[in-house]
């Protein structure tokens, strides 16, 4: 692949979403006490840690969506 190209064919509907997800990743990692590599290379991280971060992000995104669908009413 050439420079600047990626394998993903997904197109961002909301460009700011990528930045928000990056921020969420760092917040979740901090809450879990997991250090994210500064160089962005995840190859040395344990699969358990990266999976925990991804799982908590998914859980939080589902919670946000449920709140949006229900009109923001707390359960």
N, C-alpha and C positions, 0 to 999 in steps of 0.2 A: 504494500500500500504506500502511496505517496505521502509526503509531509502534509499534515493537517487533515488527513482523511481518517475516518474511523469505519469500523465494520457496521456500526449501527445505522439502520435506515430509518430509525424513529425521528420524527420531526417534532421539535418543541412547539407546542401550541402557545405556551406562555414562557418566553425566554427567561424571565426572572425566576421561574420555578427551579432551574438548575442551581442557582445561587442559594435559594431558600433550602433546598435539599442538602446542599453542602453544609450550610449552617446547622441544620437539624442533625446531620451526621456527627458533627463535632460536639453538639450539645448532648446527644445521647451517649457518645463515647465518654464524655466527661462524667456524666451521671453514673455510668457503669465502671468508671475507674480504668478505662482502657486508653492507652496512649496511641494516637494515630501518628504514623510516621510523617515527619515534616517534608520529606522528599516526595511523598505521594505514592511510594512503592509499597504495596501491601503484601508482597511475597514472603516477607519474614514474619508476618502476623499469623497467629494460630487461627485455623478455620473456625474454631469455637468462638473466638473473639469477634471476627468479622461477621459471623452468623448471628451473634447476639446483637450486634449493632443493627444489622439489617432487619432482624425480627422486631426489635423495639421501634425502629423507624416505621415499619409496616403497621404495627399495633397503634402507634400514635396517629398515622395518617388515616387509618380506619376510624379512629375515635373522632378526629377532626371532621371527616366526611359525615359520620353519623350525627354529629352536632349540627352541621350545616343542613342536613336533610330534615332534621327535626325542628329546625328554626332556632337553634341555639338553646333550646330548653334543656336544663340539666335533668338527668334521670335520678 
